[in-house]
């Protein structure tokens, strides 16, 4: 009977059934030998999973560095991806996508703000532009190397911490860290081994400029034109000194004592050469006030806001209205300059002149800067004319007589006829002067439209005939009436021509512009 009981007991143990006899029960799965290989496979899978998870978390957490690329402050980051590649992110314009490498890593280069010190250094030493273009490649290479080392370190560190918390075993933690190092180094090595530098010649652009051939369709030509621009910049800036000779040779007109000098600029469109020219004219002509009728930037973005930092270097009052390429953020950046005054359906009195101004009602950064700008629809026309009506009401209600009214688009000027003697505008990139239709019993009003002080920015590089840089110096007598003006023109890309034409207003007391085409006083032949 005892033998029969033992045999039943063994059978129950083999089946895994509970044993209810007085003997101590054996636990289920007590045959350790058969479960050993499965347990080892499970540990290997667990270590591999922890290493992979740690590597991904480490890349996401620490795979980024901040670096300087030329005058830009940039952020480089690595993220896991299936097909590799590089994204150059230029907010808010969009992104440039490059098929630069293979492998499970994607590089993102995000351009941030311009460093004001390095940007001003480029302006003061135009030859440094070529040096900056060469050093930019080294900046990128150095940043990528730092990014790779930082990514490896973050990947291993996060994996070790994660494995230590899960396994609580030194050997398994070390294995997980080693695997993470192999995974991350292998991914980065694959990217380096499959690098295709020529990918920059075949970019894919996504963003607001998808229809702009200057960016998408012919990137290499624009790059070549910019190289040409850099080569000519030294010569261009050097020839600004010809203004001194031109001014000193003017024999006819001498501003009377008490004359107020106003420099009218417009449509800078991010061209740094414009600031060089403005500083020269402000110093040489003894300018009292600078008036800017808008489009100081191209897209109104945060990185562009640093461009307006040169306003403070002028040390003169700077009166600004927003153009259709300037955002509210741009206007705020201008307002932060210590010498700047931003007008938006408001007035100010500077150097004895009362100036009224209103910003453009549109914000159209994704449109070009042709006269139509945002498309000439009835709605747009109503908006543009509407701001003119608003400013006219402000001028009429001003406690002090307004000497100058500022609008960005000349189409806004018509409602201002008879409210003040002079209206200044920009937008069209073409200089012109006209007389607004006069209402009987009201004072005559002159409209002066400035060209582009920035040579239309990047657009000035697109055509065969580059857009010149232009600005005007306006002379006001003690009664704050316009008595004369100088038109200053500096040749665009590839040209080093400086021209100054002086025009004397025939009847400044009535603020009447010269009839027909203004006849300049004799000036030297433009210097080439």
C-alpha angles and dihedrals in degrees: 000000000000091000091048090051092050091050091052090048092054092047091053091050091051091052091048091241116151115259116226099184123110091265117100109266119244117230121254114265093023092155098094096174095068093049097049100090093047090051092051092049089050091052092050091050091047093050091047092048092049091047092050093046091047092049092051093046090046092052092049093046102041108014097107139082136182115231142163118252107185107304092340129096104221138185119217119197138173124212134176112265139163101229106026119218134138132266120202104199116201107177126241096005096065136249137302111218119205128188088218103148146350131242138074096299129089122198120212121193111192115190113213135176126340114249104239095210095052092043092053089048089057090051094048094047109033091182087067090070090076090046090049092052090054095045091049090072090052090046090056093045092050092047093050091050091051089046092053094050092046091049092051092049094047092047094053094042095051091046093051091050092047094046092047092054093047105038103025086204124117096213096049091045090052091049091051092050092049093049090049089052091051093047094048096041091047092052093048091044091053090052092050093046093051097042113146110194091181089067089089088069091061106044127165114219126207122182143056094328099058090120096045110103090195089070106025109025102042110017093148093055091050089050090051091048090050089053088053089048091052091050092051096043095084091050092044095051091043091056091055083081086071085075088073092057092044094051095046090052095058103110103176114057127050118176112240122242111280093031115152115217119209124186113210115204130168144170099022092167094193096300107150091199088069091066091052090053093044092052091050093051094044091055099039098043098040093238117199100189135015116211120197119191096197148266093097088153135033105225106012090235129155095252090052091054090078088064090074091061089094089070090078091055091064093069089208131104109275116201113196139183124188120255127205090267093052120087128207085260089058092051090049091051090052091048090056091063109101095232099038130107119191115202123201109169088326140105137232136182116225127169089351093305120116108215127188124192145168132195125243111272092225133073106196110157092155093059127078122251099249115134091268090051104168096023124283103257127149090253092053091046091052091050094049094046090042094062088051089056091048092051092045089057090049091050092050092050094047113120089220124050110261115235099186132023120199127209128159101219117048087220087073092059102076096080089054093065109127096009097092138359099247137034121188123200143159133179099109097073088225125102117230140151127207143157118249116231106278122229114214111260095020130100119263116256126211121208116207117187117195126213122231114298087195096049088247091299115245090356088067088069096054105069131063090243108054119223110251124231110248139181137154136226112215122201119208123190126223090278087055093245121140109256102166144350138202120217110210120194127180119190119254130234114339092009127097099188120139120192133178124184121185121207124190117208108235098216110018093170089065094037090230116160121228111279116251117342112359112249110224123218113248111289133175118270110272110268117242 
